[in-house]
Amino acid sequence: MNRNLWLLTICQGLFLTNNVTFMAVNGLVGLNLAPFGWMATLPLMAYVVGGAMSTALVTRTQVHFGRKVSFQLGLGVAVLSALLCCYAAYTKNFWLLVAATVVAGYYNANAQLYRFAAAELAAPAFKEKAISLVMAGGLLGAVLGPNLASKTRSLTDVPFAGAYLALAAVALVAMALLACVTFPAVPIKTSATNGRESGRPLSVIMRQPVFVVAASAGALGYGVMNLLMAATPIAMQICGLPFSDVAWVLEWHVIGMFAPGFFTGHLIKRYGTLPIMAIGLGLNIVCVVIALSGIAFSQFLAALFLLGLGWNFLFTGATTLALTAYRPEEKDKAQGALNFCVFAVLAVSSLTSGVLVTTQGWALLNMGSLLPLGMTGLLLGWLALQQRRPQNP
């Protein structure tokens, strides 16, 4: 770890603070403002959809302005969107709240690139550890996010308006920290004939087996995690468990997501990317088995904690694997495509999670999640076979 990585780790933690607070607050504010009850989670969905819509624009800003300026633009949007959310809460304007969270999706798409930037701030031999440790910064969000929402809930006369003001302040702190980070300059080679960016076309990059598996495993793993996590509070309420139990389960789930960041990179370095991703997949399957075994508090707690651990192993591994799929001059378009895959799957899982758990039930939701997990397993096995084949000279 060097100074730049420590600062980026803190920025990652502040980004997750924004995400966790948004998830904790937007649904409740939406419930108070929505014309119909079923529309309450639209602000949550809008945040993910906004991220998907912003991936192409983020790619362009990364190409034209570089890492630092692009990340600062994202934080500027975070400040603006938080203030718009606060104004929407004051004016009781539901559609302005939805629009503001769509805008906030630009910050979401931008900050998702912190994990890739981490690999550029460390020596090549330590890129796995750099990615893992920066992702561990999410622990700051796990602790700060829920407490920030709770402490600022009654800061103003309008419930949760103070939370949005606090998020604007958090983004300003992140801007100050990011200003102190020095990112390496990666020259963009241009063609003498057409002036376009060099490197292979995106279609060629995306057809590589390693890219297909990295994008699919990262997106499906994130989608399953989001599907089950978003449905858990509803399922626990249906099962008659108190909200205090729900908060405890979600807290340990987020800890499971980010605490392994302190050693996941070391494990990948020692045992390889695919074996660690396979372990993450196995942990997700064990999570589903426990969830199907009953509806007691202990079963929810164990299942969600393992879900977080499995996500960390699978997503960190997918990020590390993706680094081998593109050249330095291709990073912006390749990373943009990877993030779009993640956001597209997240948008679908966000839209369907609440509907499935309320209409089909917790058990069928978990059984259904075995399908994308099975697809992930097949893809990991396929890539392992591809890598064992002798390469043509």
C-alpha positions as CSV (number, residue, x, y, z in Angstrom):
1,M,0.0,0.0,0.0
2,N,1.2,3.5,-0.9
3,R,-0.2,6.9,-0.2
4,N,-2.2,6.9,-3.4
5,L,-3.8,3.6,-2.7
6,W,-4.7,4.6,0.9
7,L,-6.4,7.7,-0.4
8,L,-8.3,5.7,-3.0
9,T,-9.3,3.2,-0.4
10,I,-10.9,6.0,1.6
11,C,-12.7,7.3,-1.5
12,Q,-14.0,3.8,-2.1
13,G,-15.3,3.8,1.5
14,L,-17.0,7.2,1.0
15,F,-18.5,5.9,-2.3
16,L,-20.0,2.9,-0.5
17,T,-21.2,5.3,2.2
18,N,-23.2,7.1,-0.5
19,N,-24.6,3.7,-1.8
20,V,-25.6,2.3,1.5
21,T,-27.2,5.5,2.6
22,F,-29.1,5.8,-0.7
23,M,-30.4,2.2,-0.2
24,A,-31.4,2.9,3.4
25,V,-33.1,6.3,2.7
26,N,-34.5,6.3,-0.9
27,G,-37.0,3.6,-0.4
28,L,-38.5,5.2,2.8
29,V,-38.6,8.7,1.2
30,G,-40.1,7.1,-2.0
31,L,-42.7,5.4,0.2
32,N,-43.8,8.8,1.6
33,L,-43.9,10.5,-1.8
34,A,-44.9,7.9,-4.3
35,P,-48.4,8.2,-5.8
36,F,-48.9,4.4,-5.3
37,G,-47.2,2.1,-2.9
38,W,-45.7,-0.2,-5.5
39,M,-43.7,2.7,-6.9
40,A,-41.8,3.3,-3.6
41,T,-38.7,1.5,-4.8
42,L,-38.5,3.4,-8.1
43,P,-35.8,5.7,-6.7
44,L,-33.7,2.7,-5.8
45,M,-34.1,1.3,-9.3
46,A,-33.4,4.7,-10.9
47,Y,-29.9,4.7,-9.2
48,V,-28.9,1.5,-10.9
49,V,-30.5,2.4,-14.2
50,G,-28.8,5.8,-14.1
51,G,-25.5,3.9,-13.7
52,A,-26.2,1.7,-16.7
53,M,-27.1,4.7,-18.8
54,S,-23.9,6.6,-17.8
55,T,-21.3,4.0,-18.6
56,A,-20.7,5.2,-22.2
57,L,-20.4,8.8,-21.0
58,V,-18.0,7.9,-18.2
59,T,-15.9,6.0,-20.8
60,R,-15.6,9.2,-22.9
61,T,-14.7,11.4,-19.9
62,Q,-12.0,8.8,-18.8
63,V,-10.6,8.9,-22.3
64,H,-10.6,12.6,-22.8
65,F,-9.8,13.9,-19.3
66,G,-8.0,11.0,-17.5
67,R,-8.7,9.3,-14.2
68,K,-8.5,12.2,-11.8
69,V,-10.6,14.8,-13.7
70,S,-13.2,12.1,-14.5
71,F,-13.5,10.9,-10.9
72,Q,-13.8,14.6,-9.8
73,L,-16.6,15.1,-12.2
74,G,-18.4,12.1,-10.8
75,L,-18.1,13.5,-7.3
76,G,-19.4,16.9,-8.5
77,V,-22.4,15.1,-9.9
78,A,-22.8,13.3,-6.5
79,V,-23.0,16.7,-4.7
80,L,-25.5,18.1,-7.2
81,S,-27.7,15.0,-7.1
82,A,-27.7,14.9,-3.3
83,L,-28.8,18.5,-3.2
84,L,-31.6,17.7,-5.8
85,C,-32.8,14.8,-3.7
86,C,-32.9,17.1,-0.6
87,Y,-34.9,19.7,-2.6
88,A,-37.3,16.9,-3.8
89,A,-37.9,15.8,-0.2
90,Y,-38.6,19.4,0.9
91,T,-41.0,20.0,-2.0
92,K,-42.5,16.5,-1.8
93,N,-41.8,16.0,-5.5
94,F,-41.6,12.2,-6.2
95,W,-40.6,12.5,-9.8
96,L,-37.8,14.9,-9.1
97,L,-36.5,12.4,-6.6
98,V,-36.5,9.7,-9.2
99,A,-34.8,12.1,-11.7
100,A,-32.1,13.1,-9.2
101,T,-31.3,9.4,-8.5
102,V,-30.9,8.8,-12.2
103,V,-28.4,11.6,-12.3
104,A,-26.6,10.2,-9.3
105,G,-26.1,7.0,-11.3
106,Y,-23.3,8.9,-13.1
107,Y,-21.4,9.0,-9.9
108,N,-22.1,5.3,-9.4
109,A,-20.8,4.3,-12.8
110,N,-17.7,6.6,-12.3
111,A,-16.8,5.3,-8.9
112,Q,-17.1,1.7,-10.0
113,L,-13.8,2.3,-11.8
114,Y,-11.9,2.9,-8.6
115,R,-11.2,-0.9,-8.4
116,F,-9.5,-0.8,-11.8
117,A,-7.6,2.4,-11.0
118,A,-6.2,0.6,-7.9
119,A,-4.3,-1.8,-10.1
120,E,-2.6,1.1,-11.8
121,L,-1.4,2.6,-8.5
122,A,0.6,-0.5,-7.5
123,A,3.5,-2.5,-9.0
124,P,2.3,-5.1,-11.5
125,A,3.2,-7.9,-9.1
126,F,0.8,-6.6,-6.5
127,K,-2.2,-5.6,-8.6
128,E,-4.4,-8.4,-7.2
129,K,-3.8,-7.1,-3.6
130,A,-4.3,-3.5,-4.6
131,I,-7.8,-4.3,-6.1
132,S,-8.7,-6.4,-3.0
133,L,-7.6,-3.8,-0.5
134,V,-9.3,-0.8,-2.2
135,M,-12.5,-2.9,-2.2
136,A,-12.0,-3.5,1.5
137,G,-12.6,0.3,1.9
138,G,-16.2,-0.6,1.6
139,L,-16.1,-1.5,5.3
140,L,-16.1,2.3,5.9
141,G,-19.4,2.5,4.1
142,A,-20.8,-0.5,5.9
143,V,-20.3,1.3,9.3
144,L,-20.7,4.9,8.3
145,G,-23.7,4.6,5.9
146,P,-26.4,3.2,8.2
147,N,-25.2,5.4,11.1
148,L,-25.2,8.5,8.8
149,A,-28.8,7.8,7.7
150,S,-29.9,7.2,11.4
151,K,-28.2,10.3,12.9
152,T,-29.3,12.7,10.2
153,R,-32.8,11.5,9.8
154,S,-34.2,14.3,12.0
155,L,-31.6,16.8,11.3
156,T,-34.2,19.0,9.5
157,D,-38.0,19.3,9.7
158,V,-38.3,17.0,6.6
159,P,-37.4,13.4,7.4
160,F,-34.2,12.3,5.7
161,A,-33.6,15.6,4.0
162,G,-30.6,16.0,6.3
163,A,-29.2,12.7,5.1
164,Y,-29.0,14.0,1.6
165,L,-27.2,17.1,2.8
166,A,-24.8,14.9,4.7
167,L,-24.1,12.9,1.5
168,A,-23.3,16.2,-0.3
169,A,-20.7,16.9,2.4
170,V,-19.3,13.3,2.1
171,A,-18.8,13.9,-1.6
172,L,-17.0,17.1,-1.0
173,V,-14.6,15.4,1.4
174,A,-14.0,12.7,-1.2
175,M,-13.2,15.4,-3.8
176,A,-10.6,16.9,-1.4
177,L,-9.0,13.5,-0.9
178,L,-9.0,12.6,-4.5
179,A,-7.3,15.8,-5.4
180,C,-4.2,14.4,-3.5
181,V,-4.1,11.2,-5.5
182,T,-1.5,11.0,-8.4
183,F,-2.6,8.7,-11.2
184,P,-0.1,7.4,-13.7
185,A,-0.3,8.9,-17.1
186,V,-1.2,6.3,-19.7
187,P,-0.5,7.7,-23.2
188,I,-3.2,7.1,-25.8
189,K,-1.7,6.1,-29.1
190,T,-3.5,7.4,-32.2
191,S,-3.5,6.3,-35.8
192,A,-1.8,8.5,-38.2
193,T,-4.5,7.8,-40.8
194,N,-7.7,8.5,-38.9
195,G,-6.7,10.0,-35.5
196,R,-8.7,7.4,-33.7
197,E,-7.7,5.7,-30.4
198,S,-5.5,2.7,-31.0
199,G,-6.1,-0.8,-29.8
200,R,-8.4,-3.5,-30.9
201,P,-12.1,-2.9,-31.6
202,L,-14.3,-3.5,-28.6
203,S,-16.0,-6.4,-30.5
204,V,-12.7,-8.2,-30.7
205,I,-11.9,-7.6,-27.0
206,M,-15.3,-8.8,-25.9
207,R,-15.1,-12.1,-27.9
208,Q,-12.1,-13.3,-25.9
209,P,-13.0,-16.2,-23.6
210,V,-11.3,-14.4,-20.7
211,F,-13.4,-11.3,-21.2
212,V,-16.7,-13.3,-21.6
213,V,-16.1,-15.1,-18.3
214,A,-14.9,-12.0,-16.4
215,A,-17.9,-10.0,-17.6
216,S,-20.4,-12.8,-17.1
217,A,-19.2,-14.0,-13.7
218,G,-18.9,-10.4,-12.3
219,A,-22.4,-9.4,-13.6
220,L,-24.2,-12.7,-12.6
221,G,-22.5,-12.8,-9.2
222,Y,-23.4,-9.2,-8.5
223,G,-26.9,-9.8,-9.8
224,V,-27.5,-12.8,-7.5
225,M,-26.2,-10.9,-4.5
226,N,-28.5,-8.0,-5.2
227,L,-31.5,-10.2,-5.9
228,L,-31.2,-12.0,-2.6
229,M,-30.1,-9.0,-0.5
230,A,-32.9,-6.7,-1.7
231,A,-35.5,-9.4,-1.0
232,T,-34.2,-10.3,2.5
233,P,-35.9,-7.4,4.4
234,I,-39.3,-8.2,2.8
235,A,-38.9,-12.0,3.4
236,M,-37.9,-11.4,7.0
237,Q,-40.9,-9.1,7.5
238,I,-43.2,-11.7,5.9
239,C,-41.8,-14.3,8.3
240,G,-42.6,-12.1,11.3
241,L,-39.1,-11.2,12.3
242,P,-38.5,-7.7,13.8
243,F,-36.7,-4.9,12.0
244,S,-33.9,-5.1,14.5
245,D,-33.1,-8.6,13.2
246,V,-33.2,-7.3,9.6
247,A,-30.7,-4.6,10.4
248,W,-28.4,-7.1,12.1
249,V,-28.5,-9.5,9.1
250,L,-27.8,-6.7,6.6
251,E,-24.9,-5.3,8.6
252,W,-23.2,-8.7,8.7
253,H,-24.0,-9.2,5.0
254,V,-22.1,-5.9,4.2
255,I,-19.2,-6.9,6.5
256,G,-19.1,-10.2,4.6
257,M,-18.9,-8.3,1.3
258,F,-15.9,-6.2,2.2
259,A,-13.9,-7.6,5.2
260,P,-12.3,-10.3,3.0
261,G,-10.7,-7.5,0.9
262,F,-7.8,-7.6,3.3
263,F,-6.8,-11.1,2.2
264,T,-8.7,-11.9,-1.1
265,G,-5.9,-10.4,-3.2
266,H,-3.3,-12.6,-1.3
267,L,-5.4,-15.7,-2.0
268,I,-5.7,-14.9,-5.7
269,K,-2.0,-14.2,-5.9
270,R,-1.2,-17.6,-4.2
271,Y,-3.8,-19.9,-5.6
272,G,-4.9,-18.3,-8.9
273,T,-8.0,-16.3,-10.0
274,L,-10.3,-19.1,-11.2
275,P,-9.9,-21.3,-8.0
276,I,-10.9,-18.3,-5.8
277,M,-13.8,-17.5,-8.1
278,A,-14.9,-21.1,-7.8
279,I,-14.8,-20.8,-4.0
280,G,-16.9,-17.7,-4.2
281,L,-19.4,-19.6,-6.3
282,G,-19.5,-22.4,-3.8
283,L,-20.1,-20.0,-1.0
284,N,-23.1,-18.6,-2.9
285,I,-24.5,-22.1,-3.4
286,V,-24.1,-22.9,0.3
287,C,-25.9,-19.6,1.0
288,V,-28.9,-20.8,-1.0
289,V,-28.9,-24.2,0.7
290,I,-29.0,-22.6,4.1
291,A,-31.7,-20.1,3.0
292,L,-33.8,-23.1,1.8
293,S,-33.4,-25.0,5.1
294,G,-35.6,-22.7,7.1
295,I,-36.7,-19.1,8.0
296,A,-35.2,-18.7,11.5
297,F,-33.1,-15.6,12.2
298,S,-29.9,-17.7,12.4
299,Q,-30.6,-19.1,8.9
300,F,-31.1,-15.6,7.4
301,L,-27.9,-14.4,9.2
302,A,-25.7,-17.3,8.1
303,A,-27.1,-17.2,4.5
304,L,-26.6,-13.5,4.0
305,F,-23.1,-13.5,5.6
306,L,-22.0,-16.3,3.2
307,L,-23.7,-14.4,0.3
308,G,-21.4,-11.4,1.1
309,L,-18.3,-13.6,1.3
310,G,-19.1,-15.3,-2.0
311,W,-19.7,-12.0,-3.7
312,N,-16.3,-10.7,-2.6
313,F,-14.4,-13.7,-3.9
314,L,-16.3,-13.9,-7.2
315,F,-16.3,-10.1,-8.0
316,T,-12.7,-9.5,-6.9
317,G,-11.7,-12.5,-9.0
318,A,-13.7,-11.3,-12.0
319,T,-12.1,-7.9,-11.7
320,T,-8.6,-9.4,-11.6
321,L,-9.4,-11.7,-14.5
322,A,-10.6,-8.8,-16.6
323,L,-7.3,-7.1,-16.3
324,T,-5.8,-9.8,-18.6
325,A,-8.3,-9.2,-21.3
326,Y,-7.2,-5.8,-22.6
327,R,-4.1,-3.7,-23.2
328,P,-3.4,-0.4,-21.4
329,E,-4.6,1.7,-24.4
330,E,-7.9,-0.3,-24.5
331,K,-8.7,0.0,-20.8
332,D,-11.4,2.7,-21.0
333,K,-13.7,1.0,-23.5
334,A,-13.1,-2.4,-22.0
335,Q,-13.9,-1.3,-18.4
336,G,-16.9,0.6,-19.7
337,A,-18.2,-2.5,-21.3
338,L,-17.6,-4.5,-18.1
339,N,-19.4,-2.0,-16.0
340,F,-22.4,-1.9,-18.4
341,C,-22.8,-5.6,-18.1
342,V,-22.9,-5.3,-14.3
343,F,-25.4,-2.4,-14.3
344,A,-27.6,-4.1,-16.8
345,V,-27.9,-7.3,-14.7
346,L,-28.3,-5.1,-11.5
347,A,-31.2,-3.2,-13.1
348,V,-33.0,-6.5,-13.9
349,S,-32.4,-7.9,-10.4
350,S,-33.5,-4.6,-8.7
351,L,-36.7,-4.6,-10.7
352,T,-37.6,-8.3,-10.1
353,S,-36.4,-8.9,-6.5
354,G,-39.4,-7.4,-4.7
355,V,-41.9,-8.7,-7.2
356,L,-40.6,-12.3,-7.0
357,V,-40.3,-12.5,-3.3
358,T,-43.9,-11.2,-2.8
359,T,-45.5,-13.3,-5.5
360,Q,-43.4,-16.5,-5.6
361,G,-42.0,-16.6,-2.1
362,W,-38.5,-16.7,-0.5
363,A,-37.9,-20.4,-1.3
364,L,-38.7,-20.2,-5.0
365,L,-36.6,-17.0,-5.3
366,N,-33.6,-18.8,-3.9
367,M,-34.1,-21.9,-6.1
368,G,-34.4,-19.6,-9.1
369,S,-31.0,-18.0,-8.2
370,L,-29.3,-21.4,-8.7
371,L,-29.8,-20.9,-12.5
372,P,-27.4,-17.9,-12.9
373,L,-25.1,-19.6,-10.4
374,G,-25.0,-22.7,-12.5
375,M,-24.3,-20.7,-15.6
376,T,-21.4,-19.1,-13.8
377,G,-20.0,-22.5,-12.8
378,L,-20.2,-23.7,-16.4
379,L,-18.4,-20.5,-17.6
380,L,-15.6,-21.0,-15.1
381,G,-15.2,-24.6,-16.1
382,W,-15.1,-23.7,-19.8
383,L,-12.4,-21.1,-19.3
384,A,-10.3,-23.5,-17.2
385,L,-10.5,-26.0,-20.2
386,Q,-9.6,-23.2,-22.6
387,Q,-6.5,-22.2,-20.6
388,R,-5.3,-25.9,-20.4
389,R,-5.3,-26.3,-24.2
390,P,-1.8,-25.8,-25.8
391,Q,-1.5,-22.4,-27.5
392,N,-0.5,-22.3,-31.1
393,P,3.0,-20.8,-31.6
